[in-house]
Amino acid sequence: MAFLSHLTRMDADTSGLQLLNTVKHTTMNKKYATICARELFEDNQNHSHQLPIFQTSSFEPGSMERAVDLFSGKEKGYVYTRYGNPTIDAVQNKLALLEGLGSSEDCFCILTSSGMSAISTLIQAVLEPGKAILIHPSLYGGTLEYMLHILPGSGHEVIQVDFNDSDGLKKVLAERSHEIGMIYFETPTNPGLEIIDISAVCKLAKKAGIPAAVDNTFCTSFLQQPLSLGADYVVYSTTKFINGHGNSTGGAILGKKGDPNEKPIWKNMKLLGTCIGPFEAWLINQGLKTLPLRMEKHCNNALKIARYLEAKNTLVNRVNYPGLKDNPGHRTAGRQMNLPGSMLSFELDADLKKCLEFCDALHFSKAPTLGDTDTLLLHPASSSHINVDPEIRLKSGITDGLIRLSVGIEDAEDLISDLESAFAAIS
Ligand SMILES: *Cc1c(COP(=O)(O)O)cnc(C)c1O
């Protein structure tokens, strides 16, 4: 059953969600939204109702004796915001609690300045010198660029395998597991919306003794909880759905409490200086309050649009959305996602010129991000993947007609009528 009982209401009229509501997070039923809506932070001094912003770079120890105790670690307390800050801590605690709801284990969370810094901080802490990283090649553009252009310079080979090719994955792990220090992937992938079976991949990783990390940005812990499916680490660009309002850049690294890398990850954050600021953390907290409401509306709207586009089969070659019944990832998504998400892509049956005309006819924002309240459009071939070799682009399904949508929380009827006008404009 879905972890939110009122989502079952949607089951009745939307079969696409039905299959996807099979995750058994019974203990989460009323907890997730409650944690989001309330403040965990207790202000014993002033009793503020909402989380205050401790907009300070340092903390006054009071005496030299206490300074020594704080710096030596004898006393726990705040010293310097790059090491820790009450506003940042409160938000980390909330994210850790939310991520841990699906499993029996407690989680840790370290906030960072961006999604990219979360990824690089995690990898630098976990990937041992000389070891390779094994990836599914459909990754966020920046992540792939980091993997291919930065990591090799530090002596890390990047091995690419299709994680949906189970035999190929097993073969690489059988032959090269001693060389591989980390497994890294995203699901659903960008911009093809392929689904990777988290449990299956993590089981193989565990067998080979290799830690696995999942970028869960597209889903948030409200839709998918990779740690409960066997992953060791989760990373987020909080810039996207977690903040949800497009007004801050941030990232997060999560794992299970007691993981031997928790301290090294924190140390890397502290010493690489990839810390978040108190105000950005506070904006994440603001976004988290409505995360469940937003995600539900995002998903509901996305399913409506996916179905609308699917029915436009003379103008649209294919629609990539895990909530659609004949999507190849539908069953796996049903097992590991609570709802099918806000992200979808579709291929217009048109050449580049016509496709760009179609994009221009739409009133959707062309801002190059995702997860905001309004619907965002991306044309990968002319933006995020413009510098990718056309042959590689085509191999990943990024044709000139491919359009990615981050479906917002507007009225679905308005979005559909906008699409309808754009189709009329090009036909
Ligand atoms: C945006 C994004 C990132 C990078 O996050 P920034 O906050 O822009 O650094 C990483 N992964 C995914 C899936 C993203 O969408």
The ligand as an SDF file (V2000), in Angstrom:
LIG
                    3D

 15 15  0  0  0  0  0  0  0  0999 V2000
   20.6130   19.4920  -10.7360 C   0  0  0  0  0  0  0  0  0  0  0  0
   21.0810   18.1420  -10.4930 C   0  0  0  0  0  0  0  0  0  0  0  0
   22.3510   17.9030   -9.9440 C   0  0  0  0  0  0  0  0  0  0  0  0
   23.3120   19.0310   -9.6310 C   0  0  0  0  0  0  0  0  0  0  0  0
   22.8120   19.8490   -8.6210 O   0  0  0  0  0  0  0  0  0  0  0  0
   23.2380   21.3970   -8.4170 P   0  0  0  0  0  0  0  0  0  0  0  0
   22.4700   21.7880   -7.1990 O   0  0  0  0  0  0  0  0  0  0  0  0
   22.8670   22.1370   -9.6510 O   0  0  0  0  0  0  0  0  0  0  0  0
   24.7090   21.4050   -8.1860 O   0  0  0  0  0  0  0  0  0  0  0  0
   22.7150   16.5930   -9.7030 C   0  0  0  0  0  0  0  0  0  0  0  0
   21.9050   15.5600  -10.0080 N   0  0  0  0  0  0  0  0  0  0  0  0
   20.6860   15.7470  -10.5480 C   0  0  0  0  0  0  0  0  0  0  0  0
   19.8340   14.5670  -10.8550 C   0  0  0  0  0  0  0  0  0  0  0  0
   20.2370   17.0340  -10.8130 C   0  0  0  0  0  0  0  0  0  0  0  0
   19.0290   17.2080  -11.3630 O   0  0  0  0  0  0  0  0  0  0  0  0
  1  2  1  0
  2  3  1  0
  2 14  2  0
  3  4  1  0
  3 10  2  0
  4  5  1  0
  5  6  1  0
  6  7  2  0
  6  8  1  0
  6  9  1  0
 10 11  1  0
 11 12  2  0
 12 13  1  0
 12 14  1  0
 14 15  1  0
M  END
$$$$
